Amino acid sequence: MPLITVLSNIGFSVPNASAQAIHQRGPAPNATSSGTNTTGPALAPRATYNGGYNDAQDIRVRIANGGAGQSGLIGAWADAFVKYCVEERQAKPFKVGWYLGDTTESLGFLAAGSVDIAVTYNKAAEAQSISSGAATQNVYGFRDHFLLVGPKSNPAQLDTEKDDILSMFNKIVTGGNADITVSTPPDNRTSVRFLSRFDKSATNIKESELFITIGQVPWALAYSKWYHQYPVFPLQALAGASALSEYTITDRGTWLSSPTSVTDALQIYKAGSDGAQDPLLNPAHVLLGSHVADPEMSKLFMEWVAMKDGGQKVIREFKKGTEVLYSEAPKAE
């Protein structure tokens, strides 16, 4: 069955050859309204959230993010923040908009003044945003965790007890190269393949760092045939890896937000921890732009998101089923 059919059957939009179709996405969780991202300074929100105040009219805070928006965390933050402002600060009900974009796109939206806040996952890119003046403040928002997942048949023979993440990447490279040198594919197992989002996202940057660390650049011409370039957002990428029996880097939030029809075909081979030096830690930072539409409300959000009983309380309590998706920000960076 073609991949497009498989993903469509489990509820995912699938990219085609056009750039516009590559960025088609599934519905936003628990949103009161939605739109489609456009290019340029004027963006339509992927979703808006009103904290339950259905008479809210104006979008006073615009937040760009990818994976945490798809998991529902941005919506949970937004609803809790609106309630806080109305109940504790006597503000008139308002909306918060979520604008779908990976780390690179979100920082671009911030620089253009198309959003007020970006929630992103790459320290170097965030530092550059501050240095360039596009962002004026950087707050540690929460800790997500990267996962290396792959088919349960484990054609690369990854050892979850003995292998570290670099050893696992070495085995994927070795196995992938070995499979493409034979005249016919192995008939007793799945071929070793790796799915890359190949989209400048924080996940794409992380997997690239890992490949480079072991001296490999499978995306360089002529790119490795086992390296599957599939530029979509997190949920769709994980669904693709599941349907095609490929290894990939994803994150805990995406894993727990995916249907069992996707995750049941996969195994987690390596998971990140909260340790600051863990290469699979995926820290999320909240950046305030220098060209915000509502400075007072945007600055208040930056204060609230770091509050123990504000944004951090949402992080502690945000679950899929019984599983908490993210860890709170550390007390000090």
LOMARKOL-183206 format. One record per residue (C-alpha): x, y, z; residue number from 0. Coordinates in steps of 0.001 Angstrom, whole numbers, plus 500000, padded with zeros to 6 digits. Layout:
// LOMARKOL-183206
[pt [X,Y,Z],NUM]
...
This chain:
// LOMARKOL-183206
[pt [500000,500000,500000],0]
[pt [501449,503441,499106],1]
[pt [502702,505603,502006],2]
[pt [500216,508354,501103],3]
[pt [497353,505887,501549],4]
[pt [498756,504500,504816],5]
[pt [499156,507929,506405],6]
[pt [495797,509143,505105],7]
[pt [494102,506116,506630],8]
[pt [495417,507008,510089],9]
[pt [494426,510638,509836],10]
[pt [497560,512456,508684],11]
[pt [497932,514923,505847],12]
[pt [500719,513937,503461],13]
[pt [503132,516138,501504],14]
[pt [503252,516088,497719],15]
[pt [505739,517672,495356],16]
[pt [504717,521261,496052],17]
[pt [506191,523285,498881],18]
[pt [502708,524313,499973],19]
[pt [501592,520712,500357],20]
[pt [504725,519836,502341],21]
[pt [503471,522158,505047],22]
[pt [499894,520869,505224],23]
[pt [499204,519779,508806],24]
[pt [496608,517964,510839],25]
[pt [494074,519729,513079],26]
[pt [495188,521674,516134],27]
[pt [494208,520170,519498],28]
[pt [491392,521845,521483],29]
[pt [491422,525028,519414],30]
[pt [488586,527523,519137],31]
[pt [489491,528482,515583],32]
[pt [492187,527785,513032],33]
[pt [493765,529088,509870],34]
[pt [496662,528407,507525],35]
[pt [500165,529789,507817],36]
[pt [501086,532252,505109],37]
[pt [504414,533776,504208],38]
[pt [505388,537380,504921],39]
[pt [504672,539610,507931],40]
[pt [500907,538869,508065],41]
[pt [500265,535352,509334],42]
[pt [496993,533616,510095],43]
[pt [497128,531576,513314],44]
[pt [496973,527832,513168],45]
[pt [494645,528061,516161],46]
[pt [493437,530541,518757],47]
[pt [492669,529901,522421],48]
[pt [490447,531981,524719],49]
[pt [490627,530300,528144],50]
[pt [486945,529444,527922],51]
[pt [485853,533056,527461],52]
[pt [483866,532751,524269],53]
[pt [483270,536507,524070],54]
[pt [487014,537143,523621],55]
[pt [487765,539023,520419],56]
[pt [491341,540280,520089],57]
[pt [494526,538217,519766],58]
[pt [496881,539902,522240],59]
[pt [499709,537321,522252],60]
[pt [501042,535514,519160],61]
[pt [503175,532413,519798],62]
[pt [505138,530447,517184],63]
[pt [506064,526805,517768],64]
[pt [505941,523384,516160],65]
[pt [505867,520203,518246],66]
[pt [504500,521603,521512],67]
[pt [501700,523195,519541],68]
[pt [500853,519875,517928],69]
[pt [500914,518108,521306],70]
[pt [498519,520678,522783],71]
[pt [500924,522304,525261],72]
[pt [500833,525744,523628],73]
[pt [497051,525618,523822],74]
[pt [497183,524573,527479],75]
[pt [499600,527417,528227],76]
[pt [497410,529852,526319],77]
[pt [494169,528904,528063],78]
[pt [495797,529014,531514],79]
[pt [497411,532381,530785],80]
[pt [494133,533945,529636],81]
[pt [492413,532682,532801],82]
[pt [495236,534084,534933],83]
[pt [495016,537497,533297],84]
[pt [491236,537695,533623],85]
[pt [490982,536304,537157],86]
[pt [494154,537699,538722],87]
[pt [494884,540811,536676],88]
[pt [491308,541862,535861],89]
[pt [492052,541904,532150],90]
[pt [489304,541839,529555],91]
[pt [489038,538365,527944],92]
[pt [491314,537973,524930],93]
[pt [492775,535326,522655],94]
[pt [496239,533827,522232],95]
[pt [497219,532712,518736],96]
[pt [499418,529739,517897],97]
[pt [501433,529993,514660],98]
[pt [502805,526693,513391],99]
[pt [506513,526683,512617],100]
[pt [509639,524687,513417],101]
[pt [512531,526373,515238],102]
[pt [513987,528017,512118],103]
[pt [510587,529188,510888],104]
[pt [509520,530420,514333],105]
[pt [512650,532528,514747],106]
[pt [512058,533922,511255],107]
[pt [508498,534870,512193],108]
[pt [509859,536564,515325],109]
[pt [512454,538551,513385],110]
[pt [509791,539700,510914],111]
[pt [507478,540846,513704],112]
[pt [504827,538363,512559],113]
[pt [504676,536844,516069],114]
[pt [505466,538170,519538],115]
[pt [506940,535031,521088],116]
[pt [508760,531983,519751],117]
[pt [509140,528704,521619],118]
[pt [512223,527059,520140],119]
[pt [514759,524275,520707],120]
[pt [518232,525299,519595],121]
[pt [520595,527193,521887],122]
[pt [522856,528544,519146],123]
[pt [519962,529825,517042],124]
[pt [518363,531396,520102],125]
[pt [521607,533151,521043],126]
[pt [521878,534508,517506],127]
[pt [518325,535821,517710],128]
[pt [519202,537738,520868],129]
[pt [522505,538951,519392],130]
[pt [520838,540224,516231],131]
[pt [518222,542156,518172],132]
[pt [515323,540104,516817],133]
[pt [514644,538863,520358],134]
[pt [515053,540792,523600],135]
[pt [514501,538116,526255],136]
[pt [515091,534365,526568],137]
[pt [513398,532258,529266],138]
[pt [513832,528504,529803],139]
[pt [510334,527136,529229],140]
[pt [510506,523362,529706],141]
[pt [512509,520237,528937],142]
[pt [511483,517860,526192],143]
[pt [513567,514802,525322],144]
[pt [514695,513383,522006],145]
[pt [514146,509712,521280],146]
[pt [515785,507402,518769],147]
[pt [513030,505071,517606],148]
[pt [512820,502443,514920],149]
[pt [511191,499222,513769],150]
[pt [510780,496470,516339],151]
[pt [512590,494094,513983],152]
[pt [515718,496213,514675],153]
[pt [517598,495515,511416],154]
[pt [520596,497593,512593],155]
[pt [520891,495398,515703],156]
[pt [520952,498269,518171],157]
[pt [521752,497166,521720],158]
[pt [519706,499165,524238],159]
[pt [521857,497928,527122],160]
[pt [525353,498507,525732],161]
[pt [525166,501086,522918],162]
[pt [525247,504829,523492],163]
[pt [523544,507114,520994],164]
[pt [526677,507549,518845],165]
[pt [527224,503797,518667],166]
[pt [523647,503409,517534],167]
[pt [524070,505993,514799],168]
[pt [527236,504214,513671],169]
[pt [525337,500938,513404],170]
[pt [522582,502626,511354],171]
[pt [525169,504046,508941],172]
[pt [527039,500742,508679],173]
[pt [523867,498730,508175],174]
[pt [522391,501183,505689],175]
[pt [525569,501252,503607],176]
[pt [525823,497448,503662],177]
[pt [522240,497029,502469],178]
[pt [522628,499333,499478],179]
[pt [525794,497569,498268],180]
[pt [524050,494230,497742],181]
[pt [522338,493543,494424],182]
[pt [519043,492537,496006],183]
[pt [517446,493744,499276],184]
[pt [517628,491365,502231],185]
[pt [514633,489028,502142],186]
[pt [514815,487939,505763],187]
[pt [514541,491399,507363],188]
[pt [513721,495052,506814],189]
[pt [516447,497152,505170],190]
[pt [518211,499652,507420],191]
[pt [516878,503128,506658],192]
[pt [516769,506436,508519],193]
[pt [514002,509030,508125],194]
[pt [515127,512660,508389],195]
[pt [512694,515557,508565],196]
[pt [515321,517460,506544],197]
[pt [513572,520761,507280],198]
[pt [515957,522865,509426],199]
[pt [513923,521994,512526],200]
[pt [515613,521457,515892],201]
[pt [515098,517724,515384],202]
[pt [516810,517864,511991],203]
[pt [519664,519884,513508],204]
[pt [520058,517377,516361],205]
[pt [520241,514321,514082],206]
[pt [522701,516217,511860],207]
[pt [524891,516947,514901],208]
[pt [524894,513249,515770],209]
[pt [525801,512191,512236],210]
[pt [528561,514804,512026],211]
[pt [529933,513727,515408],212]
[pt [530580,510251,513973],213]
[pt [532047,511731,510786],214]
[pt [529060,511160,508517],215]
[pt [527081,513503,506226],216]
[pt [524539,511231,504521],217]
[pt [522661,514205,503047],218]
[pt [525661,515331,500977],219]
[pt [525691,514592,497253],220]
[pt [525477,511884,496309],221]
[pt [523303,511415,499385],222]
[pt [523049,507980,500966],223]
[pt [520151,505944,499601],224]
[pt [519248,504721,503083],225]
[pt [518821,508350,504249],226]
[pt [515157,509232,503624],227]
[pt [514467,512968,503350],228]
[pt [510884,513585,504473],229]
[pt [510256,517292,505314],230]
[pt [507136,517370,507469],231]
[pt [506257,518316,511046],232]
[pt [506814,515915,513982],233]
[pt [503578,513915,514092],234]
[pt [503623,513231,510379],235]
[pt [507321,512311,510410],236]
[pt [506825,509723,513139],237]
[pt [503853,508277,511246],238]
[pt [506041,508006,508136],239]
[pt [508818,506198,510014],240]
[pt [506255,503801,511450],241]
[pt [504656,503061,508080],242]
[pt [508027,502516,506377],243]
[pt [509840,500687,509217],244]
[pt [512592,503309,509436],245]
[pt [514683,504666,512289],246]
[pt [514214,508323,513152],247]
[pt [514777,510951,515806],248]
[pt [511603,512235,517417],249]
[pt [510733,513681,520828],250]
[pt [508800,512444,523833],251]
[pt [505989,514946,523349],252]
[pt [505424,513774,519780],253]
[pt [505673,510095,520775],254]
[pt [503037,510434,523502],255]
[pt [500818,512551,521239],256]
[pt [500798,509960,518448],257]
[pt [498144,507258,518046],258]
[pt [498946,503680,519003],259]
[pt [498534,502758,515335],260]
[pt [501823,504638,514859],261]
[pt [503770,503820,518023],262]
[pt [502867,500120,518246],263]
[pt [505023,499405,515185],264]
[pt [508056,501122,516711],265]
[pt [510437,500718,519639],266]
[pt [512297,503343,521635],267]
[pt [516015,502487,521451],268]
[pt [517423,505525,523274],269]
[pt [515681,508265,525270],270]
[pt [516973,511564,526586],271]
[pt [517075,512456,530277],272]
[pt [516939,515742,532184],273]
[pt [520736,515803,532474],274]
[pt [522169,519041,531116],275]
[pt [524914,517189,529240],276]
[pt [522675,514493,527755],277]
[pt [522904,514833,523950],278]
[pt [519227,513847,523715],279]
[pt [517946,516543,526078],280]
[pt [515683,518875,524091],281]
[pt [515417,522161,526029],282]
[pt [512667,524566,524983],283]
[pt [513230,528298,525389],284]
[pt [510698,531094,525133],285]
[pt [511928,534163,523249],286]
[pt [510311,537606,523303],287]
[pt [510501,539497,520040],288]
[pt [511647,543085,519632],289]
[pt [508590,544025,517552],290]
[pt [505569,542874,519567],291]
[pt [501985,543916,518963],292]
[pt [501077,544215,522655],293]
[pt [504223,544805,524752],294]
[pt [502439,544776,528103],295]
[pt [500711,541428,527568],296]
[pt [503710,539779,525890],297]
[pt [506033,540759,528743],298]
[pt [503469,539498,531258],299]
[pt [503412,536137,529448],300]
[pt [507200,535911,529736],301]
[pt [506920,536455,533502],302]
[pt [504019,534025,533877],303]
[pt [505619,531191,531890],304]
[pt [508482,530972,534401],305]
[pt [506230,531147,537471],306]
[pt [506030,528006,539615],307]
[pt [502246,528321,539827],308]
[pt [501916,529677,536289],309]
[pt [503471,528217,533180],310]
[pt [505520,525671,535140],311]
[pt [502384,524328,536823],312]
[pt [500950,523668,533358],313]
[pt [504129,521768,532465],314]
[pt [503909,519626,535618],315]
[pt [500293,518712,534928],316]
[pt [500272,518351,531133],317]
[pt [499595,514702,530298],318]
[pt [498608,512348,527527],319]
[pt [496714,509611,529296],320]
[pt [498708,508995,532452],321]
[pt [502060,510171,531044],322]
[pt [503483,513635,531750],323]
[pt [504978,514859,528468],324]
[pt [507578,517380,529600],325]
[pt [509784,518342,532557],326]
[pt [509806,521723,534208],327]
[pt [512597,524157,533457],328]
[pt [515546,523786,535830],329]
[pt [515728,526375,538580],330]
[pt [518939,527811,537147],331]
[pt [520486,527309,533667],332]
